[in-house]
Amino acid sequence: MSVASAGAGFPEDGLHPDALRMVRPAYGTGSLADLLPSVSAVLGVPGATDVLGLGARLDGVDKIAVLLVDGLGAYQLALAAPHAPVLADLAAGGRGHAGTLTAGFPSTTPVSLVTLGAGVPPGAHGVLGFTVRRPDGRPLTHILWGDDPDPRTWQPVPTRMELATAAGVRVTVVSKPQFEGSGLSLAANRGGAYRGAADGAAVADGMLDALRAADGPALVYGYHPDLDHFGHEDGVGSDTWRQAARGVDKLLDRLVHGLPPRSALLVVADHGQLNVPLEGRRDMAAIPALCEGVAGVAGEPRVRYLHVEAGARDDVLANWRAVFGADASVLSREEAIDDGWFGPVPAAHAERIGDVVVICWGRAVAVASGWEPVKAGQLVAYHGSATAAEMTVPLLIASS
């Protein structure tokens, strides 16, 4: 169901109003940036710190599989549970542990994948949005990134896969075949042996094969995108989303019941999602004040980056604040950085953030028709902002 045809049949995403409260990224105490450093410490990687205290839960484990289910926010677990009994059991702690982490900011896939893989907040690794502006003014859409710019330069932090491999850990990445060698894969996961997996069953088989093949410490990372895809296209709670939740459960069933001795499975996500009705959409193309003084647009509808004409920043801030009111926090770049949203941001990365940062609240989005593909404004579910629904992701653990 596209948003244009949603009407009265707009899917119900099951979110309590509490899910729309602000949640700040818990860098250094409980974020995606802290997961692989903690896993690495359990596996004996020198210099790694077990920030999350996983060692106490993974005693005797030397093979760890981390599965990232794209779009499976903690606030989506209850909605998925009737269609996913294995996931429901994991979410109840029935296999070992059920907790939560926060995503980094913005809560969007490329930012989260690199935050997880590099083990540092977004400001440090520099992948700071779904789309950002390069120094020459051209846009870079991180999910379509090839080799320009060079991923190792654009994202200079060694990944946790590289560090684990150097320490003698057998590292394997299991994901879509078409993602091998992409800019985003290299930024997030370089250092691991890559195994292509076209669907959920292949992801499970690839992860289990890698665990079984290891005769010493092993780290296996798997990625599954379907739930996020159908959330965007048809809405969280739609028929296709529920079917995708069943697919996630089949994947988890194979993994949980196939774990070899001395191994564990950790299930996480990159963000949650929420459905945005038509009345929550403000389009730059339809509101002239939103275009005044704007020279470039990046980010995405829930967190918009605006690059402004010389001398126009204050006017742009005022115009966007007037249009959005309480539905967005409209900040200067310096305000957003000083407020800690990205963690520390080196000077080399700061200009990837817009001169103006628009953080949408509630069920609002800032559509940028004419600046980005039309499809970006026609989705049903969105993410990227800092509500609990978008920022809070599960950390579910099952041991063999």
N, C-alpha and C positions, 0 to 999 in steps of 0.2 A: 504494500500500500504506500503510494507516494504521499507526501504532505499535501499535494494539490487535491488529492481525493480523500483525505483523511476525514474531514468534516466531523459529523457526530460519531463516526466510528473510530476516532482517534484512540489508539491503544492506551490502556491504563498501565502505568509503570509501577504502581503499588507503593510509591514513595510517601512516607509520612512527612509533614512539614518540617520536622526536625532534620530531615535529610538535606534541606536547603540552607542550613546554617553554614557559616564559614568554618573551614578547617585549614589550619596552616600546615605546611610540610614539616615533618618531624626530623629534619636533617640531624644526623648524629645520635639519635635516640631510637627511631623507629620508622624509618622511611625505606623506600626501595633502594636508596643509595647504601643502606647499611646491610642489605641481605647477603650479597656475595662476599663482602669482607668477612662476615660472620661465618658463612659456609667455608670460606677459604681457611679460616682459623681452625675450624673443626677438622679440615683435611690436612692440617699441618703446614700450610704455606707460611714461610717466614714473614714476619712483619704484619700479618693480618690480625685484626682485633675482632673478637666475638662480641660485638656491640649488643646483639640481640639475645645473648645467652643461650645460643643453640646447643652448645656443648652438653649442657645438662639434659637436653631432650634427645640428643643423638649419640648417647654413650654407646660405644662399640660399633658405630657406623663409620665406614670409610669410603662409601660410594653414595653420592648424593645426586639425585635428579631434581631439577628445578623446572617445573612446567609453568609457563606464562599463558593464561587464557585471556586473550584480548577482550576487554570490555566486561569482564566478570568482577564488577565492583562488589564490595561487601554488602551494599544495600540491594544488590540484585540476587543475593543468595536465597532469600525467602521466596522470591517470585519463581526462581528456578527449581527449588526443592521438590515440588510435587511432580516434576518431570525428570528428576535426576536423583534417584535414591542414594547412589554412591556419594555424590556431591553433598547431599543432605547429611549423610553420616559423617563425612569429613568436617562439614561445617559445625556439627554438633560436638566435635572433638572425639568422635568414636574411634578414630584410628590413631590418636596420639595427642594432637594439639590443634586448637583452632584459635587464631588471633587475627590481628589486623596490623597493617602498615599504612603509611600514607604514600601516595605518589609524590613525585616532585612537581614543580610548577613551571609552565602550565601542565595540566593533567591530560596530556595527549600522547599518542603512541610513540612517535620518534623520541620525544623528550624522555619518556619513561623507559624505553628500551635501552637508551644509552646511559641513563641514570643507574639502572640495574647493572648493565654490563660493565661500566667503568667503575662503579662503586663510589661515585662522588656526586654532589649536587649539580644541577644544570649549569649554574654559573661557571663552574670549573671546567666541565667538558665542552661547553659551548654550543650544544644542540639545544637551542632555546625556544623553539616553537615548531609548529607544524610546517609553517612557511616563514622564512626570514629573508631579509634583504642583504645581499652580498655588498661588499665595499663598492663595487662598480654600479650599484643600483639595481642589478638584475635580481629576480626572485629565486630562491632556492627552496623547493618543496622536498623536504627530507625523505619522504617515502618514494620519491621518484629520482633519487640521487644516484648518479653513476660514479664517475671519477673526477668530476669538476664541481667544486674544489677537491683536492686530494683529501680523502677522509682522515688520513693520519696527521695531516696538518690542521684541518678544520677542527678535528677532535683529537687533541694531542696527548690526552691522558692514557697511559697503558691500561688496557682492559684487565679485568680480573681473570679472564681466560688466559691472557698472555702471561700474567704473573703466576698463575697456577701451573701452566705448562712448563714454565721455566723452573718451577720447584719440583717437577717430576710427577705432577698429577696428570692423569689421562683425561683430556677435555674433549668433549664432543658437542657439537651444535646440531640440532635436528629441526629443520624448518622447511618452508616451501622451496622447491628446487630453484625457482626463478629469483629468489632472494640471495643466492650464493654470489659473493663478490660484489654485491651492491654497496653503495656508499654507506647506507644505514647499517647494514650487516657488519661492515668493516669497522665502523665507528663504535658499534655496540659489542660485537662478539669476536673480533679478530683474536687469533691465538688458538682457537679450537679447530679440530677436524670437522668438516662440514658434511652432513648427511642430508640429502634432499628427501622430503616426505610430502607427498601430494595431498594427503587427507589425514583425518584423526587416527585411523587405524595404523597408518604408516608412521605417524609421529610416535605412537605407543610402541610399535615394533622397533623403531630405530632407537628410541631411548632405552628400552629393555635390552636390546642387543649390545648397546654400548656399555651398559652396567655389567652385563654378564661376561663381556670380553675382557674387562679390566681385571688384572691380577694384583692390583694395588689401589691406592687412592684414585678416585674418579669423580669428575664433575660432568654431568650431562645436562644440557639446557635444551628444552623444547618449547616451541611456539605454536599456538593454535588460534587462528583469526576469525573463525566463523561467527561466533556470538556477536562480536563487535560489528561485523559486516551487516548482519540482519537487524541489529538494533538501529544502526544508521538508516538503513533502507526502509524498514517497515515498522520500526518502533520497538522499544523494550516492552515485552509482554505480548507482542503480536504472535500469530500462529507460527510464522517462520522463525522468530526468536525462540519460541518454546521448542520447536524442532531442533534448533541449533543447541539448545540446552541439553536435549536428549543425546545429541552427538557428543557433547562434552562429557556426559556421564559414561557413554560407552568407552571413550578414551580413558577416563579415570578408572573404570572397572578393569580394563586390561592392565593398566599400570599398577594399581593397588594390589591386584591379585597375582601379578607377575614379578614382583620385586624379588631379586635374588638375595641371599643372605648378606648381612652386614650393609644393607642399603636402606635409603629413605627417599621418599618423595615429598617435595615441597611444592605446593600449588599457590601461585600468586597471580596478580593481574596488573595491568598497566594503568587502569582507571576504571571508573564506573561510567554510567550514562544516565541521561534523563530525557524524556520526551519534551519537545518544545512546540506548543500549539501556535497556530498562525498569528494570534494576537501578540505573541511574544517576540515577533520578528520586526526589527527596524532596519530598513534597507537604505544604504547611503544613496542609492540611485533615486529614491523617492523623497529624500529629505535633504534639500540643498545645503542646509546649514552644516551637515555632517561632512560635506565635501570641501567646504571653504578652508583654504590654507593647507590642504592635504596634498602632498607630493607623491606618496607611496603608501600602500596598504599591505600588511603581512599578518602573520598570526593565523587565527581562525575565528569563527563566529562567536565563540564563548570568551576568547581572550584576543582582542584585536590590538595589533601593533600599528601605529600611525607614524609615518615619517612626514615631517611638515616642511613647508617652505620657510625660507629664511625669515626670522622675526615673527612667525605666525604661531608659535607654540602656545602662548597664553590664550590667544583667541580660539585655537582648536580645543584646548582644555575647557574653556568656558562654553563653547558651543555644544560639545559632547555632554558635558555635565547638565546643561539645560535640557537637552533632548532626553537623556536617560534618567535623570533624577536618581532615585534610590535603586533603580534597576542596574546600576553599574557604579563601580569605583573607577574614576577617570584620573589617572596619575601621570605625572611626568616620569621619564625614565629614571631619574635620580631618586624620586620618591619610591618607586617600585623596588629599586635595588636596595636602598637604605632600609626599606621595610622588611627585607630578608626573604622575599619570595623566591629568589633564585639561589640563595646561598651567596657566598662571596663571588663577585664577578670581576675577573681581571680586565684591564683596559682593552686588551685585544678582543674581548668578547662583547663588550658593553654595547657597541653600536649595532649588534644583531638584534637588540631590543629596540622597539620603536621609540621615537622621541616622546610619544604619548602611549600609555598602556591602558586599555579599556578592559576591565574585569567585570563580566556580566554576572548578575545575581538572579535569584529566583529562576524563572523560566524565560529569560530574555536572551536574545542573540543579536549580534551586530552583523547583518548581511552586507556584503561588499560587492554588489552586482557591478560589473564592468571592471572590477579589479581582480577577480578570481573566477574560476569556473562556475557556471550557473548552478551546477549540482550542489555546490557547497551551501547554497541557501535553500535547497529543496529537501534536505534530509529530515527525518522524523526525530531521531534522537541525536543528542550532541554531548560533548564533554570538552574539557579544557580548563574550566574555571576551578574555583576553590571551594565549592560546596562539599559537604560531607559525602553526598551521593557520588560525586566525581573523584574526590581525593582519597577516599577510604577503600583500601583493597584488602582482600583476605590473605592470610598466611596460614595455610592448612598443611599439616604434617602427618604423614603415614609412614611407619617403619615396618620393615620385614620381620 
